Each structure stands twice: as C-alpha cells, then as structure tokens.
Amino acid sequence: MHIDINTQMITLLGKPLSQSFAARMQNAGYAAMGQNMFYFYTEVDKDHLGDVVSGLRHMNFAGFAVTKPNKVRVLRYLDELDPLCKKMGACNTVVRTPEGKLIGYNTDGSGFYTSLVEEGKVDVKESTFFCFGAGGAGRAMCSVLAYHGARKIYITDFYEPCAESLVMDINENFAPVAEFVHHGHLEKVAESSVVLNASGVGMGSSIGQSPMPAEYVQPEQLYFDACYNPEKTQFLLNAEEKGCRILNGLGMSLYQGVAQVELWTGKKAPVEAMRKELLDILAGK
C-alpha cells in the first residue's frame, strides 16, 4: 500500500498485540473501498496511554482503536462518548474530528451480538449467561446482552471489584439481570445456557490455559470465547470435547471491525472483502 502525506492513519492501542488480525482485515477493507487510509499497531499499556492519546489528537489520524488493557481507562482522555458507550463504560473505537476532538464509541457489543445471534443461533431473551471477565470486552458483551433482554447474566473476574462494578452498572443502566459471582465459585455455570470467556485467558502468554476446569462443562451449553487467535482456546477445546457447540471471536472481530470502518470513513464497509482476509489469515495465506 502506498502511504503519502494525505494518508489518514488509524492505530490499535493495546498490549499484547501479536495475536491481532485487525490490521490485515482493516487494510483489506480500505483497499477494497479505495480509501487512502492505513491501520497499524501501537503496543502501549495503561500507564502510558494518556501520552499516546495526546499525541494522536494532533496528528493525521482518522481515529484509533482500543483493546486490552485500555478499553476502560481510555474514557478519561476523550472529549465525548456515544450514549451506548457511556452506559457500557468501555470504549474500543475513537473517532477524531477535523478539529481534533476525540469521540468514543463501542463496536464490541454490536459485533458480539451479531456473531452470537447469526452464527451462534442464540435466542438472547431465552438464555442465561455466565461470563468470565469484566474488563472492556466483558463490559461490552454483558451490557449488550442486558440491552437485548437476556434472562440472567452471571459475572466473575479475577479482580472482583471489576466484576462488582460491572454488575452494578448493568443493573442500574440497562436492566436488573446481572449477578456477581466470586472468583472461583463456578456453581452457576451449570445453570447457564451460554458460557462466555472475555477474560483473555487462553491467548498470548496464557495459551493452553482456561478460566475454568473442564469438569464444569455441560454438553448442552454453547461456549463463546472472544479470542480468535488461537482459533480454539483451551476453553473451547474443553467444551468441544464434551460435545458442546463452540464459537470463537472471529465473527465478533469481523462485525465490530465493519462498524469501525463505517465510523472512520462514513461509508458502507466491504464486509465480504474483510471476511475473506480473515479467512485467508486463518488458512495461513
């Protein structure tokens, strides 16, 4: 891709990023659209996030994306928040206006919901959910479930105040359907029809690990992992071995990325071109 003085940049802020397919997917989309835009990675943790965001505000950026561990902390550095993003309390997409104003959105929730319903064939209103992880991804996923009428959502996190805060926010801002579960207390998993992993356990340095022991898996459940690299985390492998339906985060990544492209360009995204690029990556092409 040719980059010139008029190229609008977009970067993903997070750490680690070695597992991400976002750049290839997004850049395939821009190429298909004929947009002079380029997406790349910037590894940064929450300790230096403010410094980086401050710099991006004054540079030739259409905006930036945000992932672990920055989706909640980034809120303090933005000028405005989309109403749903504000309710969720987490942001994965920032649009920079020509004046340098930074506006936060969250496309994780809509991407997750589209994947869960279209690919997972889940009837959210008739389902009970158990979620591992209450950080940025967990916030978006559980919030959108509550927004769409989930029957019950059990939430746990290694850092318990994070889970308690998410439960309180969901019950106050969406619907009184969330319940806090102490870390390691997994009895409610058996009462759930869909089990979600938004903890990040199973990717990066924790490949081969799962947030829960395999003996808690029930064959009739659907298991969803927000991770898509590796394609099957230990969490999903354990479920698959018990005969469960499984779904990784590839569809969530695609649909949230489509929404991001449309926010940054103001145009309809080329969904199939972006899907093809993701499938090519998985095929090792």
MIMIVEX-394370 format. One record per residue: x negated, y, z of N, C-alpha, C, O, CB in turn. Coordinates in steps of 0.1 Angstrom, whole numbers, padded with zeros to 4 digits, always signed. Glycine has a CB too. Layout:
<pts>
XYZXYZXYZXYZXYZ ...
</pts>
This chain:
<pts>
-0008-0012+0000+0000+0000+0000-0009+0012+0000-0018+0013+0008+0010+0000+0012 -0005+0022-0008-0013+0035-0009-0008+0044+0002+0004+0047+0003-0011+0041-0023 -0017+0049+0010-0014+0059+0020-0020+0072+0017-0032+0073+0014-0019+0054+0034 -0012+0083+0017-0016+0096+0013-0012+0106+0024-0007+0102+0034-0011+0100-0001 -0014+0119+0021-0011+0129+0031+0003+0130+0034+0007+0136+0045-0017+0143+0026 +0012+0125+0025+0026+0126+0027+0033+0114+0033+0045+0113+0036+0033+0129+0014 +0024+0103+0036+0029+0091+0042+0035+0094+0056+0028+0099+0064+0018+0080+0042 +0047+0089+0058+0052+0090+0072+0049+0078+0080+0052+0067+0075+0068+0093+0071 +0043+0079+0091+0038+0068+0099+0048+0064+0109+0056+0072+0114+0025+0072+0106 +0048+0051+0113+0055+0046+0124+0046+0036+0131+0039+0028+0124+0069+0039+0119 +0046+0036+0144+0037+0026+0151+0045+0020+0162+0055+0025+0168+0025+0033+0157 +0041+0008+0166+0047+0000+0176+0038+0001+0189+0026-0002+0188+0049-0015+0173 +0044+0006+0200+0037+0008+0212+0040-0004+0222+0051-0005+0226+0040+0021+0218 +0030-0011+0226+0032-0022+0235+0019-0030+0237+0008-0026+0231+0042-0032+0230 +0019-0040+0245+0007-0048+0248+0012-0061+0255+0018-0060+0266-0003-0040+0256 +0008-0073+0249+0000-0075+0237+0009-0075+0225+0021-0075+0226-0006-0089+0238 +0003-0073+0213+0010-0072+0201+0005-0082+0190+0010-0082+0179+0008-0058+0195 -0004-0091+0194-0010-0100+0184+0001-0110+0179-0001-0115+0168-0021-0108+0190 +0012-0112+0186+0022-0121+0182+0033-0115+0173+0041-0122+0168+0028-0127+0194 +0032-0102+0171+0043-0095+0164+0042-0096+0149+0031-0096+0143+0042-0080+0168 +0054-0098+0143+0055-0099+0128+0061-0086+0123+0064-0084+0111+0064-0111+0124 +0063-0076+0132+0071-0064+0128+0065-0056+0117+0072-0052+0108+0073-0055+0140 +0052-0055+0117+0046-0046+0106+0048-0052+0092+0052-0044+0084+0031-0045+0109 +0046-0064+0090+0048-0070+0077+0063-0069+0073+0066-0066+0062+0044-0085+0077 +0072-0072+0082+0086-0071+0079+0090-0057+0075+0097-0055+0065+0094-0076+0091 +0086-0047+0084+0090-0033+0081+0084-0028+0068+0090-0021+0060+0085-0024+0093 +0071-0031+0066+0064-0026+0054+0070-0032+0041+0070-0025+0031+0049-0028+0055 +0074-0045+0042+0081-0051+0031+0094-0043+0028+0097-0041+0016+0084-0066+0034 +0101-0039+0038+0113-0032+0037+0110-0018+0030+0118-0014+0021+0120-0029+0050 +0100-0011+0035+0097+0002+0029+0093+0001+0014+0097+0009+0006+0087+0009+0037 +0085-0009+0011+0081-0011-0003+0093-0014-0012+0094-0009-0023+0071-0023-0003 +0103-0022-0007+0114-0025-0015+0123-0013-0017+0130-0012-0027+0123-0036-0008 +0123-0004-0007+0130+0009-0008+0123+0020-0016+0130+0029-0020+0134+0014+0006 +0110+0018-0018+0103+0028-0025+0100+0040-0015+0098+0051-0020+0110+0033-0037 +0100+0037-0002+0097+0048+0008+0082+0049+0010+0075+0039+0012+0105+0044+0021 +0077+0061+0011+0063+0063+0014+0062+0064+0029+0060+0074+0035+0058+0077+0008 +0063+0052+0035+0062+0050+0050+0053+0038+0053+0052+0029+0045+0076+0048+0056 +0047+0039+0065+0038+0028+0069+0039+0025+0083+0038+0034+0092+0023+0031+0065 +0040+0012+0087+0042+0008+0101+0029+0000+0105+0024-0008+0098+0055-0002+0102 +0024+0004+0117+0012-0003+0122+0013-0004+0137+0023+0000+0143+0000+0005+0118 +0003-0011+0143+0003-0014+0157-0006-0005+0165-0016-0001+0161-0001-0029+0160 -0001-0002+0178-0010+0005+0187-0008-0002+0201+0003+0000+0207-0006+0021+0188 -0018-0009+0205-0017-0015+0218-0019-0005+0229-0030+0001+0230-0028-0027+0219 -0009-0004+0237-0010+0006+0249-0001+0000+0259+0010-0004+0257-0007+0020+0244 -0006+0001+0272+0003-0003+0283+0009+0009+0289+0007+0021+0285-0005-0011+0294 +0017+0007+0300+0025+0018+0305+0016+0029+0312+0021+0040+0313+0035+0013+0315 +0004+0026+0316-0005+0035+0322-0009+0047+0313-0011+0058+0318-0017+0029+0328 -0010+0044+0300-0014+0054+0291-0003+0058+0280-0006+0065+0271-0027+0050+0283 +0009+0053+0283+0020+0055+0273+0022+0070+0271+0024+0074+0260+0032+0048+0278 +0023+0078+0282+0026+0092+0281+0016+0100+0272+0020+0108+0264+0027+0098+0294 +0003+0096+0273-0007+0103+0265-0004+0100+0250-0005+0109+0242-0021+0098+0269 -0002+0088+0247+0000+0084+0233+0013+0091+0227+0013+0096+0216+0001+0069+0231 +0024+0090+0235+0036+0096+0230+0035+0111+0228+0040+0117+0218+0048+0094+0240 +0027+0118+0236+0025+0132+0235+0018+0135+0222+0021+0145+0215+0017+0137+0247 +0008+0126+0218+0001+0128+0206+0010+0126+0194+0010+0134+0184-0011+0119+0205 +0018+0115+0194+0027+0112+0183+0037+0123+0180+0041+0125+0168+0035+0099+0186 +0041+0130+0190+0050+0142+0189+0045+0152+0179+0053+0159+0172+0053+0148+0202 +0032+0153+0178+0026+0164+0170+0019+0159+0157+0012+0166+0151+0016+0172+0178 +0022+0146+0153+0016+0140+0142+0027+0137+0131+0039+0139+0133+0008+0128+0146 +0022+0132+0120+0031+0129+0108+0038+0116+0110+0035+0106+0102+0023+0130+0095 +0046+0115+0120+0054+0103+0123+0069+0105+0121+0074+0115+0125+0050+0098+0137 +0075+0094+0115+0090+0094+0114+0095+0090+0128+0107+0094+0131+0095+0085+0103 +0087+0083+0136+0091+0079+0149+0082+0068+0153+0071+0066+0147+0106+0074+0149 +0086+0060+0163+0078+0049+0167+0087+0038+0174+0099+0041+0178+0067+0053+0177 +0082+0026+0175+0089+0015+0181+0083+0012+0195+0071+0016+0197+0089+0002+0172 +0090+0006+0204+0085+0004+0217+0088-0011+0221+0099-0016+0219+0091+0014+0227 +0078-0018+0227+0081-0031+0232+0074-0033+0245+0069-0023+0251+0075-0042+0222 +0074-0045+0250+0068-0048+0264+0054-0042+0265+0046-0043+0255+0067-0063+0267 +0051-0035+0276+0059-0033+0289+0065-0019+0290+0066-0014+0301+0051-0036+0301 +0068-0013+0278+0070+0001+0278+0085+0006+0276+0088+0018+0275+0062+0007+0268 +0094-0004+0274+0108+0000+0270+0116+0008+0280+0124+0016+0276+0115-0012+0267 +0112+0007+0293+0119+0015+0303+0111+0027+0306+0117+0038+0307+0121+0006+0316 +0098+0026+0308+0090+0038+0311+0090+0049+0300+0089+0060+0303+0076+0033+0313 +0092+0045+0288+0092+0055+0277+0103+0065+0278+0102+0076+0273+0093+0048+0263 +0114+0062+0285+0125+0071+0286+0121+0084+0292+0127+0095+0288+0136+0065+0295 +0112+0084+0301+0108+0097+0308+0101+0107+0298+0099+0118+0302+0099+0094+0319 +0096+0102+0287+0089+0110+0277+0097+0115+0266+0092+0122+0257+0077+0103+0272 +0110+0112+0266+0118+0115+0254+0127+0128+0257+0130+0131+0269+0127+0104+0250 +0132+0134+0246+0140+0146+0248+0155+0143+0249+0162+0150+0256+0137+0156+0236 +0159+0133+0241+0173+0129+0241+0174+0114+0240+0165+0107+0236+0181+0136+0229 +0186+0109+0245+0189+0095+0244+0202+0093+0237+0212+0100+0241+0188+0088+0258 +0203+0083+0228+0216+0079+0223+0224+0074+0235+0219+0068+0244+0214+0068+0212 +0238+0076+0235+0246+0073+0246+0245+0058+0251+0244+0055+0263+0260+0075+0243 +0244+0049+0241+0243+0035+0245+0229+0032+0251+0228+0024+0260+0245+0026+0233 +0219+0038+0245+0205+0036+0250+0205+0042+0265+0198+0035+0273+0195+0044+0241 +0211+0053+0267+0211+0058+0281+0218+0049+0291+0213+0047+0302+0218+0072+0281 +0229+0043+0287+0236+0033+0295+0227+0021+0298+0227+0016+0309+0249+0029+0289 +0220+0016+0287+0212+0005+0289+0200+0007+0298+0196-0002+0305+0208+0000+0275 +0195+0019+0297+0183+0022+0305+0170+0016+0299+0160+0014+0306+0184+0017+0319 +0170+0014+0286+0158+0009+0279+0158+0014+0264+0169+0015+0259+0157-0007+0280 +0147+0016+0259+0146+0021+0245+0135+0013+0237+0125+0010+0242+0142+0036+0245 +0139+0010+0225+0129+0003+0216+0126+0010+0203+0118+0006+0195+0134-0011+0213 +0134+0022+0201+0133+0029+0189+0133+0044+0192+0142+0049+0199+0144+0025+0179 +0124+0051+0186+0123+0066+0188+0123+0073+0175+0114+0069+0167+0111+0070+0197 +0132+0082+0172+0132+0090+0160+0126+0104+0163+0130+0110+0173+0146+0091+0154 +0116+0108+0155+0110+0121+0157+0116+0130+0146+0116+0128+0134+0095+0120+0155 +0122+0141+0151+0129+0151+0142+0118+0159+0136+0106+0160+0141+0139+0159+0150 +0121+0166+0125+0111+0175+0119+0105+0186+0129+0094+0191+0127+0117+0182+0107 +0113+0189+0139+0108+0199+0149+0100+0193+0160+0095+0200+0168+0120+0206+0155 +0098+0180+0159+0090+0173+0169+0098+0168+0181+0092+0164+0191+0080+0182+0174 +0111+0168+0181+0119+0163+0192+0120+0148+0191+0121+0143+0180+0134+0169+0191 +0120+0141+0202+0120+0127+0203+0133+0122+0208+0137+0125+0219+0108+0121+0211 +0140+0114+0200+0153+0109+0204+0153+0093+0205+0148+0087+0195+0164+0113+0193 +0157+0088+0216+0156+0074+0219+0169+0066+0215+0180+0071+0218+0153+0072+0233 +0167+0054+0210+0178+0045+0207+0174+0031+0211+0163+0029+0215+0181+0045+0191 +0184+0022+0211+0180+0008+0214+0187-0001+0204+0200-0002+0203+0185+0004+0229 +0179-0007+0195+0185-0016+0185+0183-0030+0189+0188-0039+0182+0178-0013+0171 +0176-0033+0200+0175-0047+0205+0189-0053+0208+0191-0065+0204+0166-0047+0218 +0197-0045+0214+0210-0051+0218+0219-0055+0206+0224-0066+0206+0218-0040+0226 +0219-0046+0196+0228-0049+0184+0221-0060+0176+0229-0068+0171+0229-0036+0175 +0208-0061+0176+0201-0071+0168+0203-0085+0175+0206-0095+0168+0186-0069+0167 +0203-0085+0188+0205-0097+0196+0219-0102+0194+0222-0114+0192+0202-0095+0211 +0229-0093+0195+0243-0096+0194+0246-0102+0181+0253-0112+0179+0252-0084+0197 +0241-0096+0170+0244-0101+0157+0238-0115+0155+0245-0123+0149+0237-0091+0146 +0226-0117+0160+0220-0130+0159+0228-0141+0167+0230-0152+0162+0205-0130+0163 +0232-0137+0179+0239-0146+0188+0252-0151+0182+0256-0162+0182+0241-0140+0201 +0259-0141+0176+0273-0144+0171+0272-0151+0157+0279-0160+0155+0281-0131+0170 +0264-0145+0148+0263-0150+0135+0255-0163+0133+0260-0172+0126+0258-0140+0125 +0244-0164+0140+0236-0176+0139+0238-0186+0150+0238-0198+0147+0221-0171+0139 +0241-0181+0162+0244-0190+0173+0258-0194+0175+0261-0203+0182+0239-0184+0186 +0267-0187+0167+0281-0190+0168+0287-0190+0182+0295-0199+0186+0284-0204+0161 +0283-0180+0189+0287-0179+0203+0299-0170+0204+0299-0159+0198+0275-0173+0212 +0309-0174+0212+0321-0166+0215+0318-0159+0228+0319-0165+0239+0334-0174+0215 +0313-0146+0227+0308-0140+0239+0318-0138+0250+0315-0140+0262+0303-0126+0236 +0331-0136+0246+0341-0134+0256+0345-0146+0264+0351-0146+0275+0354-0128+0249 +0342-0158+0258+0345-0171+0265+0332-0177+0271+0333-0189+0275+0351-0180+0255 +0321-0169+0272+0309-0175+0276+0303-0169+0289+0306-0158+0292+0298-0174+0265 +0296-0178+0297+0289-0174+0309+0274-0175+0305+0269-0185+0300+0293-0183+0321 +0266-0165+0309+0252-0164+0306+0243-0164+0318+0247-0159+0328+0250-0151+0297 +0231-0170+0316+0221-0169+0326+0209-0163+0319+0204-0169+0310+0218-0183+0333 +0203-0152+0325+0192-0145+0318+0180-0145+0327+0180-0140+0338+0196-0131+0314 +0169-0150+0321+0156-0148+0328+0149-0135+0322+0147-0134+0310+0146-0161+0325 +0147-0126+0330+0140-0113+0326+0150-0102+0326+0160-0102+0320+0135-0115+0312 +0146-0091+0333+0154-0079+0334+0147-0067+0330+0150-0056+0334+0159-0078+0348 +0136-0068+0322+0129-0057+0316+0136-0051+0305+0149-0052+0304+0115-0061+0312 +0129-0045+0295+0135-0038+0284+0144-0047+0276+0156-0044+0273+0125-0032+0276 +0139-0059+0272+0147-0068+0263+0159-0073+0271+0170-0074+0266+0138-0079+0258 +0157-0077+0284+0168-0082+0292+0178-0072+0294+0190-0075+0294+0162-0087+0305 +0174-0060+0296+0184-0049+0298+0193-0047+0286+0205-0047+0287+0177-0036+0301 +0187-0047+0274+0194-0046+0262+0204-0057+0259+0215-0056+0256+0185-0044+0250 +0198-0069+0261+0206-0081+0259+0218-0083+0268+0229-0085+0264+0197-0094+0260 +0216-0081+0281+0226-0083+0291+0237-0071+0290+0249-0073+0292+0221-0083+0305 +0232-0059+0287+0241-0048+0286+0250-0049+0274+0262-0047+0275+0233-0035+0284 +0245-0054+0262+0254-0056+0251+0264-0067+0253+0275-0067+0248+0245-0058+0238 +0260-0077+0261+0269-0088+0264+0281-0083+0272+0292-0086+0270+0262-0100+0271 +0277-0075+0282+0288-0069+0291+0297-0059+0282+0309-0059+0284+0281-0061+0302 +0291-0052+0273+0298-0043+0265+0308-0050+0256+0319-0045+0253+0288-0035+0256 +0304-0062+0252+0313-0070+0243+0322-0080+0251+0328-0089+0245+0305-0078+0233 +0322-0079+0264+0332-0087+0272+0328-0100+0277+0337-0109+0278+0344-0088+0263 +0315-0102+0279+0311-0115+0285+0318-0118+0298+0321-0109+0306+0295-0115+0288 +0321-0131+0300+0328-0135+0312+0320-0133+0324+0325-0128+0334+0332-0150+0310 +0307-0137+0324+0298-0136+0336+0284-0136+0331+0280-0143+0321+0301-0148+0346 +0275-0128+0338+0261-0128+0334+0253-0129+0347+0253-0120+0356+0257-0115+0326 +0245-0140+0349+0236-0142+0360+0222-0137+0356+0218-0140+0345+0236-0157+0365 +0216-0129+0364+0203-0122+0360+0193-0125+0371+0195-0122+0383+0205-0107+0357 +0181-0129+0367+0170-0131+0376+0157-0126+0370+0156-0125+0358+0168-0146+0380 +0147-0122+0378+0135-0117+0374+0124-0120+0385+0127-0120+0397+0135-0102+0370 +0112-0123+0380+0101-0125+0390+0100-0113+0399+0098-0114+0411+0088-0127+0383 +0102-0101+0394+0102-0088+0402+0117-0085+0405+0124-0080+0397+0095-0076+0394 +0121-0089+0416+0135-0090+0420+0142-0076+0419+0153-0075+0415+0137-0095+0433 +0135-0065+0424+0142-0052+0423+0146-0048+0409+0156-0041+0407+0133-0041+0428 +0139-0053+0399+0142-0050+0385+0155-0057+0381+0164-0051+0375+0131-0055+0375 +0157-0069+0385+0170-0076+0383+0181-0070+0391+0192-0069+0385+0168-0091+0387 +0179-0066+0403+0189-0060+0411+0194-0047+0405+0206-0044+0405+0184-0058+0426 +0184-0039+0400+0188-0026+0393+0196-0028+0381+0205-0021+0378+0175-0019+0390 +0192-0039+0373+0200-0041+0361+0214-0046+0364+0223-0041+0357+0193-0052+0352 +0216-0054+0374+0229-0059+0378+0237-0047+0382+0249-0045+0378+0228-0069+0389 +0232-0038+0390+0239-0026+0394+0243-0017+0383+0254-0012+0382+0231-0018+0404 +0234-0015+0373+0236-0006+0362+0247-0012+0353+0256-0005+0348+0224-0004+0354 +0247-0025+0350+0257-0031+0342+0271-0030+0348+0280-0027+0342+0253-0046+0339 +0271-0033+0361+0284-0033+0368+0290-0019+0369+0302-0017+0369+0283-0039+0382 +0282-0009+0369+0286+0005+0370+0289+0011+0357+0299+0018+0355+0276+0013+0377 +0281+0008+0346+0282+0014+0334+0290+0007+0323+0294+0013+0313+0268+0017+0328 +0291-0006+0325+0298-0014+0314+0310-0022+0320+0322-0018+0317+0288-0024+0308 +0308-0032+0328+0319-0040+0334+0313-0048+0346+0301-0051+0345+0325-0050+0323 +0321-0051+0356+0316-0057+0368+0315-0072+0366+0322-0080+0372+0326-0055+0380 +0306-0076+0357+0304-0090+0353+0290-0096+0357+0288-0108+0355+0307-0092+0339 +0281-0088+0361+0267-0092+0364+0265-0096+0378+0271-0090+0387+0257-0081+0360 +0257-0106+0381+0254-0111+0394+0239-0114+0395+0233-0120+0387+0262-0124+0398 +0233-0108+0406+0219-0110+0408+0216-0124+0414+0223-0130+0422+0213-0100+0418 +0205-0130+0409+0201-0144+0413+0186-0142+0418+0178-0138+0410+0202-0154+0402 +0183-0147+0430+0169-0147+0435+0160-0155+0426+0164-0165+0420+0169-0152+0449 +0148-0150+0424+0138-0157+0416+0136-0171+0421+0134-0174+0433+0125-0150+0415 +0137-0181+0412+0135-0195+0415+0148-0202+0420+0148-0214+0422+0125-0196+0426 +0159-0195+0422+0172-0201+0425+0179-0204+0412+0185-0194+0407+0180-0192+0435 +0180-0216+0408+0184-0219+0395+0198-0227+0394+0201-0232+0384+0174-0227+0387 +0205-0227+0405+0217-0235+0406+0228-0230+0396+0235-0238+0391+0223-0234+0420 +0228-0217+0393+0238-0211+0385+0235-0214+0370+0244-0212+0361+0238-0196+0386 +0223-0219+0367+0221-0223+0353+0231-0234+0348+0236-0234+0337+0206-0229+0351 +0234-0243+0357+0244-0254+0354+0258-0249+0351+0266-0255+0344+0244-0264+0366 +0261-0237+0356+0274-0231+0354+0275-0222+0341+0285-0217+0338+0278-0222+0366 +0263-0221+0334+0262-0212+0323+0263-0220+0309+0258-0231+0308+0249-0204+0323 +0270-0214+0300+0270-0220+0286+0259-0215+0277+0256-0222+0268+0284-0216+0280 +0253-0204+0280+0242-0198+0272+0231-0194+0282+0233-0187+0292+0246-0186+0263 +0219-0199+0280+0207-0196+0288+0197-0187+0280+0193-0192+0269+0200-0208+0294 +0193-0176+0285+0185-0166+0278+0172-0165+0284+0170-0164+0296+0192-0153+0277 +0161-0164+0276+0148-0161+0281+0144-0147+0275+0140-0146+0263+0138-0172+0277 +0144-0137+0283+0139-0124+0279+0127-0120+0288+0124-0108+0289+0150-0113+0280 +0121-0130+0294+0110-0127+0304+0096-0126+0297+0087-0120+0303+0109-0138+0314 +0095-0130+0285+0082-0130+0278+0074-0143+0282+0063-0145+0275+0074-0118+0282 +0078-0151+0291+0071-0163+0295+0072-0173+0283+0084-0176+0279+0076-0169+0308 +0061-0178+0278+0061-0187+0266+0054-0181+0254+0052-0188+0244+0075-0190+0263 +0051-0168+0255+0044-0162+0244+0030-0156+0249+0028-0155+0261+0052-0150+0238 +0021-0153+0240+0009-0147+0243+0001-0156+0252-0001-0168+0249+0011-0134+0250 -0004-0151+0263-0013-0158+0273-0005-0169+0280-0011-0178+0287-0019-0149+0282 +0009-0169+0279+0017-0179+0287+0023-0189+0278+0032-0196+0281+0028-0172+0294 +0017-0191+0266+0022-0202+0257+0021-0215+0264+0011-0218+0270+0013-0202+0243 +0031-0223+0262+0032-0236+0269+0039-0236+0282+0042-0246+0288+0018-0241+0271 +0042-0224+0287+0050-0223+0299+0064-0219+0297+0068-0215+0286+0043-0211+0308 +0073-0222+0307+0087-0219+0306+0091-0213+0319+0086-0216+0330+0095-0232+0303 +0101-0204+0319+0106-0197+0331+0114-0207+0340+0117-0203+0351+0114-0185+0328 +0117-0219+0335+0125-0228+0344+0121-0243+0340+0117-0246+0329+0140-0227+0342 +0121-0251+0351+0118-0266+0348+0128-0272+0339+0140-0268+0339+0117-0273+0362 +0123-0282+0332+0132-0289+0322+0144-0296+0328+0154-0298+0321+0124-0298+0314 +0143-0300+0341+0153-0308+0347+0166-0300+0348+0177-0306+0351+0149-0313+0360 +0166-0287+0347+0178-0279+0349+0186-0278+0336+0198-0273+0336+0175-0265+0354 +0180-0282+0325+0187-0281+0312+0199-0290+0311+0198-0302+0314+0177-0284+0300 +0210-0285+0306+0223-0292+0304+0225-0294+0289+0224-0284+0282+0235-0286+0311 +0228-0306+0284+0229-0308+0269+0238-0300+0262+0237-0297+0250+0232-0323+0267 +0249-0295+0268+0259-0288+0261+0256-0273+0260+0264-0265+0254+0273-0290+0268 +0245-0268+0265+0242-0254+0265+0235-0250+0252+0229-0258+0245+0234-0251+0277 +0236-0236+0250+0228-0230+0239+0216-0223+0246+0218-0216+0256+0236-0220+0231 +0204-0225+0241+0192-0218+0247+0187-0208+0237+0184-0211+0225+0181-0228+0251 +0186-0195+0241+0181-0185+0233+0168-0179+0239+0168-0176+0251+0191-0174+0231 +0158-0177+0231+0145-0171+0235+0143-0159+0226+0142-0160+0214+0133-0181+0234 +0141-0147+0232+0138-0135+0225+0125-0136+0217+0123-0128+0208+0138-0123+0234 +0116-0145+0221+0103-0147+0214+0106-0154+0201+0114-0163+0200+0093-0154+0223 +0097-0151+0191+0098-0158+0178+0084-0163+0174+0083-0169+0163+0104-0150+0168 +0074-0160+0181+0060-0164+0178+0054-0168+0191+0049-0159+0198+0052-0153+0171 +0053-0181+0195+0056-0193+0186+0071-0195+0183+0079-0190+0190+0051-0205+0193 +0073-0202+0172+0087-0204+0167+0095-0211+0177+0107-0208+0179+0087-0211+0154 +0089-0221+0184+0096-0228+0195+0088-0227+0208+0077-0233+0209+0099-0243+0191 +0092-0219+0217+0085-0218+0230+0088-0231+0238+0096-0239+0234+0090-0206+0238 +0081-0233+0249+0083-0244+0258+0097-0244+0263+0103-0255+0265+0073-0245+0269 +0103-0233+0265+0117-0231+0270+0126-0237+0260+0135-0244+0263+0120-0216+0271 +0124-0235+0247+0132-0240+0236+0129-0255+0234+0139-0263+0231+0130-0232+0223 +0117-0259+0235+0113-0273+0233+0120-0282+0243+0125-0292+0241+0098-0275+0233 +0120-0277+0256+0126-0284+0267+0141-0286+0264+0147-0297+0267+0124-0277+0280 +0147-0275+0259+0162-0276+0256+0165-0285+0244+0174-0293+0245+0167-0262+0253 +0156-0284+0234+0158-0293+0222+0157-0307+0226+0164-0316+0220+0148-0289+0211 +0148-0311+0235+0146-0325+0239+0158-0330+0246+0161-0342+0246+0134-0326+0248 +0166-0321+0252+0179-0326+0259+0191-0325+0250+0202-0328+0254+0181-0317+0271 +0189-0322+0237+0200-0322+0227+0207-0309+0226+0218-0308+0221+0209-0332+0231 +0202-0298+0232+0208-0285+0232+0206-0278+0218+0196-0281+0211+0203-0276+0243 +0215-0269+0215+0213-0260+0204+0203-0250+0209+0204-0245+0220+0227-0254+0199 +0194-0246+0200+0184-0235+0203+0184-0225+0192+0187-0227+0181+0170-0242+0205 +0180-0213+0197+0179-0201+0188+0167-0193+0193+0167-0188+0204+0192-0193+0187 +0158-0190+0184+0147-0181+0188+0150-0166+0184+0161-0163+0179+0134-0185+0181 +0140-0157+0186+0143-0143+0185+0141-0138+0171+0140-0126+0169+0135-0136+0194 +0139-0147+0161+0136-0142+0147+0148-0134+0142+0146-0123+0136+0133-0154+0138 +0160-0139+0143+0172-0131+0139+0173-0118+0146+0177-0108+0140+0184-0140+0140 +0171-0119+0159+0172-0106+0167+0162-0096+0162+0165-0084+0160+0169-0109+0182 +0150-0101+0159+0139-0092+0153+0143-0086+0140+0141-0075+0137+0126-0100+0152 +0149-0095+0131+0153-0090+0118+0164-0079+0119+0162-0068+0114+0158-0102+0110 +0174-0082+0127+0186-0073+0127+0183-0060+0135+0188-0049+0131+0198-0080+0133 +0174-0061+0145+0170-0049+0152+0161-0040+0143+0162-0028+0143+0164-0052+0165 +0153-0047+0135+0144-0040+0126+0151-0033+0115+0148-0022+0111+0134-0050+0120 +0162-0040+0110+0170-0034+0100+0176-0021+0105+0177-0011+0098+0182-0044+0095 +0181-0021+0117+0187-0009+0123+0177+0002+0125+0180+0013+0123+0194-0013+0137 +0164-0002+0129+0154+0008+0130+0151+0014+0117+0150+0027+0116+0141+0001+0135 +0149+0007+0106+0146+0012+0093+0157+0022+0089+0154+0033+0084+0145+0001+0082 +0169+0019+0092+0180+0028+0088+0180+0041+0096+0184+0052+0091+0194+0021+0090 +0176+0040+0109+0174+0052+0117+0163+0061+0112+0164+0073+0112+0172+0048+0132 +0152+0055+0109+0140+0062+0104+0141+0068+0090+0135+0078+0087+0128+0054+0105 +0149+0061+0082+0150+0066+0068+0163+0073+0064+0163+0081+0055+0148+0054+0058 +0173+0070+0072+0187+0075+0069+0193+0068+0057+0203+0073+0051+0186+0089+0066 +0187+0056+0053+0192+0049+0041+0195+0034+0045+0190+0030+0056+0182+0049+0030 +0202+0027+0037+0205+0013+0040+0193+0005+0038+0186+0006+0028+0217+0008+0030 +0190-0004+0048+0178-0012+0047+0180-0024+0038+0191-0029+0037+0174-0017+0061 +0169-0029+0032+0169-0041+0023+0168-0053+0032+0157-0059+0033+0158-0040+0013 +0179-0058+0037+0180-0069+0046+0173-0082+0041+0165-0088+0047+0194-0072+0050 +0176-0085+0028+0171-0098+0023+0156-0097+0021+0149-0107+0022+0178-0101+0010 +0151-0086+0017+0136-0084+0015+0129-0086+0028+0118-0092+0029+0133-0070+0009 +0135-0080+0039+0129-0081+0052+0130-0096+0057+0121-0101+0064+0136-0072+0062 +0141-0102+0055+0143-0116+0059+0133-0125+0052+0126-0134+0058+0157-0121+0056 +0131-0123+0039+0121-0131+0031+0107-0130+0037+0100-0139+0037+0122-0127+0016 +0104-0117+0040+0090-0115+0046+0088-0123+0059+0078-0129+0061+0087-0100+0048 +0098-0123+0067+0097-0130+0080+0096-0145+0077+0088-0152+0084+0110-0128+0089 +0104-0150+0068+0103-0165+0065+0090-0168+0058+0085-0179+0061+0115-0168+0055 +0084-0159+0050+0071-0162+0045+0060-0163+0055+0051-0171+0055+0068-0151+0035 +0062-0154+0065+0052-0154+0076+0053-0167+0084+0042-0174+0087+0055-0142+0086 +0065-0172+0087+0067-0184+0094+0061-0196+0086+0057-0206+0091+0081-0187+0097 +0062-0195+0072+0057-0205+0063+0042-0205+0061+0037-0213+0054+0064-0205+0050 +0036-0195+0067+0021-0194+0066+0017-0187+0053+0005-0189+0049+0015-0207+0067 +0026-0180+0047+0022-0173+0034+0016-0160+0037+0012-0153+0027+0034-0172+0025 
</pts>
